[in-house]
Amino acid sequence: MTKPNPTKQEIHMRDDDFIVSKTDQYGKITFGNKMFIQMSGYGESDLLGAPHSILRHPDMPKIVFKLLWETLKKKEEIFAYVKNLSKDGSFYWVFANVTCTPGENGSIKDYHSVRRKPSHKAMELIPNLYRELLTAESTGGVSASEKLFNKKLSDQGMSYNDFILTLQQ
């Protein structure tokens, strides 16, 4: 499936919207609620079996997904702000909570994500932060954006989780 060219058209979630999706251990979509399907712009048959990364917007710094996968591999939940790409090229921001379902023998069976509307406070800060991280990645790779992100967290005296959750309050 070909990814669309991003546009500047933003779709806004309502305060009471919840996007829910589930993937197998390889990141292939196995479930999406009606809001997930609606916001993505794809049909359910297009989404089921597709890699969840089909929704990845090019404005997302790779360091966010590196942190996400490192956290999930430790079987810990993670919260993150994500800019998603719809089928028509429009975009929407979400505040995501991602968890894994344990399988047999300590393996990971699948991943479950619940997304809601990000706070106004987060949207005042996160897009600019992500642009800075992308700039660092374009010149020095993921390690450069990771170093910059860690410095920003250190300067604020916050852990990643504290920073993310504080923005959503």
PyRosetta script that sets phi, psi and omega in degrees:
from pyrosetta import init, pose_from_sequence

init()
pose = pose_from_sequence("MTKPNPTKQEIHMRDDDFIVSKTDQYGKITFGNKMFIQMSGYGESDLLGAPHSILRHPDMPKIVFKLLWETLKKKEEIFAYVKNLSKDGSFYWVFANVTCTPGENGSIKDYHSVRRKPSHKAMELIPNLYRELLTAESTGGVSASEKLFNKKLSDQGMSYNDFILTLQQ")
pose.set_psi(1, 128.0)
pose.set_omega(1, -179.0)
pose.set_phi(2, -79.9)
pose.set_psi(2, 135.1)
pose.set_omega(2, 177.8)
pose.set_phi(3, -77.4)
pose.set_psi(3, 141.7)
pose.set_omega(3, 179.7)
pose.set_phi(4, -74.2)
pose.set_psi(4, 160.6)
pose.set_omega(4, 172.5)
pose.set_phi(5, -77.8)
pose.set_psi(5, 129.8)
pose.set_omega(5, -179.6)
pose.set_phi(6, -64.1)
pose.set_psi(6, 143.0)
pose.set_omega(6, 173.4)
pose.set_phi(7, -113.8)
pose.set_psi(7, -179.7)
pose.set_omega(7, 177.2)
pose.set_phi(8, -95.8)
pose.set_psi(8, 6.8)
pose.set_omega(8, -178.6)
pose.set_phi(9, -78.4)
pose.set_psi(9, 119.0)
pose.set_omega(9, 179.8)
pose.set_phi(10, -102.3)
pose.set_psi(10, 138.2)
pose.set_omega(10, 172.6)
pose.set_phi(11, -103.2)
pose.set_psi(11, 133.9)
pose.set_omega(11, -179.2)
pose.set_phi(12, -108.1)
pose.set_psi(12, 133.0)
pose.set_omega(12, 173.7)
pose.set_phi(13, -76.0)
pose.set_psi(13, 152.5)
pose.set_omega(13, 172.8)
pose.set_phi(14, -86.2)
pose.set_psi(14, 161.3)
pose.set_omega(14, -178.0)
pose.set_phi(15, -57.4)
pose.set_psi(15, -32.6)
pose.set_omega(15, -175.9)
pose.set_phi(16, -99.6)
pose.set_psi(16, 9.4)
pose.set_omega(16, 177.5)
pose.set_phi(17, -77.0)
pose.set_psi(17, 141.1)
pose.set_omega(17, 172.4)
pose.set_phi(18, -133.1)
pose.set_psi(18, 126.5)
pose.set_omega(18, 175.5)
pose.set_phi(19, -101.6)
pose.set_psi(19, 129.0)
pose.set_omega(19, 179.6)
pose.set_phi(20, -127.5)
pose.set_psi(20, 133.5)
pose.set_omega(20, 173.1)
pose.set_phi(21, -145.6)
pose.set_psi(21, 161.0)
pose.set_omega(21, 179.0)
pose.set_phi(22, -137.3)
pose.set_psi(22, 141.8)
pose.set_omega(22, 175.6)
pose.set_phi(23, -127.2)
pose.set_psi(23, 160.0)
pose.set_omega(23, 172.3)
pose.set_phi(24, -75.9)
pose.set_psi(24, -177.7)
pose.set_omega(24, -176.2)
pose.set_phi(25, -66.3)
pose.set_psi(25, -11.1)
pose.set_omega(25, 179.8)
pose.set_phi(26, -101.7)
pose.set_psi(26, 3.7)
pose.set_omega(26, 178.0)
pose.set_phi(27, 86.3)
pose.set_psi(27, 12.2)
pose.set_omega(27, 176.4)
pose.set_phi(28, -85.9)
pose.set_psi(28, 133.0)
pose.set_omega(28, -176.4)
pose.set_phi(29, -68.0)
pose.set_psi(29, 127.9)
pose.set_omega(29, 177.7)
pose.set_phi(30, -114.6)
pose.set_psi(30, -15.7)
pose.set_omega(30, 179.4)
pose.set_phi(31, -157.9)
pose.set_psi(31, 144.1)
pose.set_omega(31, 171.6)
pose.set_phi(32, -149.5)
pose.set_psi(32, 131.6)
pose.set_omega(32, 178.3)
pose.set_phi(33, -73.9)
pose.set_psi(33, 175.1)
pose.set_omega(33, -176.6)
pose.set_phi(34, -58.6)
pose.set_psi(34, -37.9)
pose.set_omega(34, -179.6)
pose.set_phi(35, -67.4)
pose.set_psi(35, -37.7)
pose.set_omega(35, 176.5)
pose.set_phi(36, -59.9)
pose.set_psi(36, -48.0)
pose.set_omega(36, -179.5)
pose.set_phi(37, -64.1)
pose.set_psi(37, -45.0)
pose.set_omega(37, -179.5)
pose.set_phi(38, -61.6)
pose.set_psi(38, -49.1)
pose.set_omega(38, -176.8)
pose.set_phi(39, -67.3)
pose.set_psi(39, -35.2)
pose.set_omega(39, -178.7)
pose.set_phi(40, -71.5)
pose.set_psi(40, -29.6)
pose.set_omega(40, -177.7)
pose.set_phi(41, 82.5)
pose.set_psi(41, -3.5)
pose.set_omega(41, 177.7)
pose.set_phi(42, -92.0)
pose.set_psi(42, 158.9)
pose.set_omega(42, 170.8)
pose.set_phi(43, -78.8)
pose.set_psi(43, 157.9)
pose.set_omega(43, 180.0)
pose.set_phi(44, -57.7)
pose.set_psi(44, -39.9)
pose.set_omega(44, -178.9)
pose.set_phi(45, -66.8)
pose.set_psi(45, -28.1)
pose.set_omega(45, 176.3)
pose.set_phi(46, -72.7)
pose.set_psi(46, -32.7)
pose.set_omega(46, -174.8)
pose.set_phi(47, -82.9)
pose.set_psi(47, -43.6)
pose.set_omega(47, -176.3)
pose.set_phi(48, -62.6)
pose.set_psi(48, 123.8)
pose.set_omega(48, -178.0)
pose.set_phi(49, 90.5)
pose.set_psi(49, -12.2)
pose.set_omega(49, 179.2)
pose.set_phi(50, -82.0)
pose.set_psi(50, 153.7)
pose.set_omega(50, 175.5)
pose.set_phi(51, -68.9)
pose.set_psi(51, 138.4)
pose.set_omega(51, 179.8)
pose.set_phi(52, -59.2)
pose.set_psi(52, -24.7)
pose.set_omega(52, -179.6)
pose.set_phi(53, -65.5)
pose.set_psi(53, -7.2)
pose.set_omega(53, 175.3)
pose.set_phi(54, -58.9)
pose.set_psi(54, -25.0)
pose.set_omega(54, -179.1)
pose.set_phi(55, -92.2)
pose.set_psi(55, 0.2)
pose.set_omega(55, -175.8)
pose.set_phi(56, -71.3)
pose.set_psi(56, 120.8)
pose.set_omega(56, 178.7)
pose.set_phi(57, -82.2)
pose.set_psi(57, 141.0)
pose.set_omega(57, -179.9)
pose.set_phi(58, -65.4)
pose.set_psi(58, -12.2)
pose.set_omega(58, 176.0)
pose.set_phi(59, -78.9)
pose.set_psi(59, -3.2)
pose.set_omega(59, -179.7)
pose.set_phi(60, -85.2)
pose.set_psi(60, 124.3)
pose.set_omega(60, 176.6)
pose.set_phi(61, -68.5)
pose.set_psi(61, 141.5)
pose.set_omega(61, -179.3)
pose.set_phi(62, -63.1)
pose.set_psi(62, -27.8)
pose.set_omega(62, -178.4)
pose.set_phi(63, -60.8)
pose.set_psi(63, -32.2)
pose.set_omega(63, 179.1)
pose.set_phi(64, -62.9)
pose.set_psi(64, -43.7)
pose.set_omega(64, -179.5)
pose.set_phi(65, -74.7)
pose.set_psi(65, -30.7)
pose.set_omega(65, 174.4)
pose.set_phi(66, -61.5)
pose.set_psi(66, -47.3)
pose.set_omega(66, 178.9)
pose.set_phi(67, -63.1)
pose.set_psi(67, -41.8)
pose.set_omega(67, 179.8)
pose.set_phi(68, -58.9)
pose.set_psi(68, -51.0)
pose.set_omega(68, -176.6)
pose.set_phi(69, -69.3)
pose.set_psi(69, -36.6)
pose.set_omega(69, 176.8)
pose.set_phi(70, -61.8)
pose.set_psi(70, -40.7)
pose.set_omega(70, -179.7)
pose.set_phi(71, -68.3)
pose.set_psi(71, -45.7)
pose.set_omega(71, -179.4)
pose.set_phi(72, -65.1)
pose.set_psi(72, -35.7)
pose.set_omega(72, 178.5)
pose.set_phi(73, -63.1)
pose.set_psi(73, -25.4)
pose.set_omega(73, 176.1)
pose.set_phi(74, -86.0)
pose.set_psi(74, 4.8)
pose.set_omega(74, -179.7)
pose.set_phi(75, 63.0)
pose.set_psi(75, 34.4)
pose.set_omega(75, 176.4)
pose.set_phi(76, -109.6)
pose.set_psi(76, 150.9)
pose.set_omega(76, 176.9)
pose.set_phi(77, -79.7)
pose.set_psi(77, 157.0)
pose.set_omega(77, 178.4)
pose.set_phi(78, -139.7)
pose.set_psi(78, 146.8)
pose.set_omega(78, 173.3)
pose.set_phi(79, -113.0)
pose.set_psi(79, 141.5)
pose.set_omega(79, 179.6)
pose.set_phi(80, -157.3)
pose.set_psi(80, 153.7)
pose.set_omega(80, 172.1)
pose.set_phi(81, -94.9)
pose.set_psi(81, 129.0)
pose.set_omega(81, -174.9)
pose.set_phi(82, -132.6)
pose.set_psi(82, 135.5)
pose.set_omega(82, 172.9)
pose.set_phi(83, -99.1)
pose.set_psi(83, 117.7)
pose.set_omega(83, -177.9)
pose.set_phi(84, -103.8)
pose.set_psi(84, 153.7)
pose.set_omega(84, -179.1)
pose.set_phi(85, -108.3)
pose.set_psi(85, 124.2)
pose.set_omega(85, 177.5)
pose.set_phi(86, -85.8)
pose.set_psi(86, 165.9)
pose.set_omega(86, -177.8)
pose.set_phi(87, -57.6)
pose.set_psi(87, -33.7)
pose.set_omega(87, -177.8)
pose.set_phi(88, -87.3)
pose.set_psi(88, 4.2)
pose.set_omega(88, 179.1)
pose.set_phi(89, 94.7)
pose.set_psi(89, -10.4)
pose.set_omega(89, 176.7)
pose.set_phi(90, -72.0)
pose.set_psi(90, 173.2)
pose.set_omega(90, -178.3)
pose.set_phi(91, -136.7)
pose.set_psi(91, 162.4)
pose.set_omega(91, 175.3)
pose.set_phi(92, -150.0)
pose.set_psi(92, 142.7)
pose.set_omega(92, 178.6)
pose.set_phi(93, -94.6)
pose.set_psi(93, 143.9)
pose.set_omega(93, 176.3)
pose.set_phi(94, -136.1)
pose.set_psi(94, 154.9)
pose.set_omega(94, 168.2)
pose.set_phi(95, -103.9)
pose.set_psi(95, 109.1)
pose.set_omega(95, -171.7)
pose.set_phi(96, -103.3)
pose.set_psi(96, 141.3)
pose.set_omega(96, 169.7)
pose.set_phi(97, -119.7)
pose.set_psi(97, 117.3)
pose.set_omega(97, -176.3)
pose.set_phi(98, -118.3)
pose.set_psi(98, 132.8)
pose.set_omega(98, 179.0)
pose.set_phi(99, -133.4)
pose.set_psi(99, 164.7)
pose.set_omega(99, 174.8)
pose.set_phi(100, -115.7)
pose.set_psi(100, 153.7)
pose.set_omega(100, 175.4)
pose.set_phi(101, -101.2)
pose.set_psi(101, 121.7)
pose.set_omega(101, 179.8)
pose.set_phi(102, -67.5)
pose.set_psi(102, 141.2)
pose.set_omega(102, 175.1)
pose.set_phi(103, -105.0)
pose.set_psi(103, -163.0)
pose.set_omega(103, 179.2)
pose.set_phi(104, -72.8)
pose.set_psi(104, 150.1)
pose.set_omega(104, 174.7)
pose.set_phi(105, 57.4)
pose.set_psi(105, 32.7)
pose.set_omega(105, 176.5)
pose.set_phi(106, 78.8)
pose.set_psi(106, 6.2)
pose.set_omega(106, 178.6)
pose.set_phi(107, -77.8)
pose.set_psi(107, 172.9)
pose.set_omega(107, 176.0)
pose.set_phi(108, -105.5)
pose.set_psi(108, 123.8)
pose.set_omega(108, -177.7)
pose.set_phi(109, -80.2)
pose.set_psi(109, -48.0)
pose.set_omega(109, -178.4)
pose.set_phi(110, -165.1)
pose.set_psi(110, 179.0)
pose.set_omega(110, -179.4)
pose.set_phi(111, -124.1)
pose.set_psi(111, 144.8)
pose.set_omega(111, -176.8)
pose.set_phi(112, -128.6)
pose.set_psi(112, 131.4)
pose.set_omega(112, -179.9)
pose.set_phi(113, -130.5)
pose.set_psi(113, 133.1)
pose.set_omega(113, 174.4)
pose.set_phi(114, -119.6)
pose.set_psi(114, 126.0)
pose.set_omega(114, -178.8)
pose.set_phi(115, -122.5)
pose.set_psi(115, 145.1)
pose.set_omega(115, 176.3)
pose.set_phi(116, -137.3)
pose.set_psi(116, 178.0)
pose.set_omega(116, -178.2)
pose.set_phi(117, -65.7)
pose.set_psi(117, 130.2)
pose.set_omega(117, 176.7)
pose.set_phi(118, -72.7)
pose.set_psi(118, 153.8)
pose.set_omega(118, 179.6)
pose.set_phi(119, -69.4)
pose.set_psi(119, 157.1)
pose.set_omega(119, 175.8)
pose.set_phi(120, -59.9)
pose.set_psi(120, -41.2)
pose.set_omega(120, 179.5)
pose.set_phi(121, -57.8)
pose.set_psi(121, -43.7)
pose.set_omega(121, 179.3)
pose.set_phi(122, -64.7)
pose.set_psi(122, -41.0)
pose.set_omega(122, -176.8)
pose.set_phi(123, -73.2)
pose.set_psi(123, -14.0)
pose.set_omega(123, 172.3)
pose.set_phi(124, -77.6)
pose.set_psi(124, -23.7)
pose.set_omega(124, -173.9)
pose.set_phi(125, -111.9)
pose.set_psi(125, -44.8)
pose.set_omega(125, -170.5)
pose.set_phi(126, -61.8)
pose.set_psi(126, -46.8)
pose.set_omega(126, -179.7)
pose.set_phi(127, -56.9)
pose.set_psi(127, -40.8)
pose.set_omega(127, 178.2)
pose.set_phi(128, -67.7)
pose.set_psi(128, -42.4)
pose.set_omega(128, 177.6)
pose.set_phi(129, -59.8)
pose.set_psi(129, -44.9)
pose.set_omega(129, -179.2)
pose.set_phi(130, -64.9)
pose.set_psi(130, -35.2)
pose.set_omega(130, 176.2)
pose.set_phi(131, -63.5)
pose.set_psi(131, -41.9)
pose.set_omega(131, 177.7)
pose.set_phi(132, -62.2)
pose.set_psi(132, -42.8)
pose.set_omega(132, -179.6)
pose.set_phi(133, -65.9)
pose.set_psi(133, -39.7)
pose.set_omega(133, 177.2)
pose.set_phi(134, -63.7)
pose.set_psi(134, -39.2)
pose.set_omega(134, 177.6)
pose.set_phi(135, -62.6)
pose.set_psi(135, -43.8)
pose.set_omega(135, 177.8)
pose.set_phi(136, -62.1)
pose.set_psi(136, -41.2)
pose.set_omega(136, 179.5)
pose.set_phi(137, -65.0)
pose.set_psi(137, -35.9)
pose.set_omega(137, -177.1)
pose.set_phi(138, -68.8)
pose.set_psi(138, -24.8)
pose.set_omega(138, -179.6)
pose.set_phi(139, -103.7)
pose.set_psi(139, -29.9)
pose.set_omega(139, -174.9)
pose.set_phi(140, -131.1)
pose.set_psi(140, 9.6)
pose.set_omega(140, 178.9)
pose.set_phi(141, 77.2)
pose.set_psi(141, -175.3)
pose.set_omega(141, -177.2)
pose.set_phi(142, -61.2)
pose.set_psi(142, -34.8)
pose.set_omega(142, -179.1)
pose.set_phi(143, -63.3)
pose.set_psi(143, -34.4)
pose.set_omega(143, 178.5)
pose.set_phi(144, -68.9)
pose.set_psi(144, -40.9)
pose.set_omega(144, 179.3)
pose.set_phi(145, -71.2)
pose.set_psi(145, -33.9)
pose.set_omega(145, 177.3)
pose.set_phi(146, -64.1)
pose.set_psi(146, -43.1)
pose.set_omega(146, 178.5)
pose.set_phi(147, -62.1)
pose.set_psi(147, -45.1)
pose.set_omega(147, 179.0)
pose.set_phi(148, -63.0)
pose.set_psi(148, -45.3)
pose.set_omega(148, -179.5)
pose.set_phi(149, -63.1)
pose.set_psi(149, -45.0)
pose.set_omega(149, 178.4)
pose.set_phi(150, -62.3)
pose.set_psi(150, -36.9)
pose.set_omega(150, 178.2)
pose.set_phi(151, -65.6)
pose.set_psi(151, -43.2)
pose.set_omega(151, 179.6)
pose.set_phi(152, -62.6)
pose.set_psi(152, -40.7)
pose.set_omega(152, 177.6)
pose.set_phi(153, -65.7)
pose.set_psi(153, -43.6)
pose.set_omega(153, 179.5)
pose.set_phi(154, -62.5)
pose.set_psi(154, -42.3)
pose.set_omega(154, 179.1)
pose.set_phi(155, -60.6)
pose.set_psi(155, -31.2)
pose.set_omega(155, 179.0)
pose.set_phi(156, -90.8)
pose.set_psi(156, -4.8)
pose.set_omega(156, -179.6)
pose.set_phi(157, 65.4)
pose.set_psi(157, 36.4)
pose.set_omega(157, -176.2)
pose.set_phi(158, -128.3)
pose.set_psi(158, 150.4)
pose.set_omega(158, 169.2)
pose.set_phi(159, -80.7)
pose.set_psi(159, 168.1)
pose.set_omega(159, 177.5)
pose.set_phi(160, -57.2)
pose.set_psi(160, -50.3)
pose.set_omega(160, -177.7)
pose.set_phi(161, -60.5)
pose.set_psi(161, -43.7)
pose.set_omega(161, 178.5)
pose.set_phi(162, -59.8)
pose.set_psi(162, -44.7)
pose.set_omega(162, -179.1)
pose.set_phi(163, -60.5)
pose.set_psi(163, -52.1)
pose.set_omega(163, -176.7)
pose.set_phi(164, -63.2)
pose.set_psi(164, -47.1)
pose.set_omega(164, -176.2)
pose.set_phi(165, -70.4)
pose.set_psi(165, -32.0)
pose.set_omega(165, 177.2)
pose.set_phi(166, -63.6)
pose.set_psi(166, -37.0)
pose.set_omega(166, -179.8)
pose.set_phi(167, -68.1)
pose.set_psi(167, -26.0)
pose.set_omega(167, -176.8)
pose.set_phi(168, -85.6)
pose.set_psi(168, -12.4)
pose.set_omega(168, -178.1)
pose.set_phi(169, -73.4)
pose.dump_pdb("model.pdb")
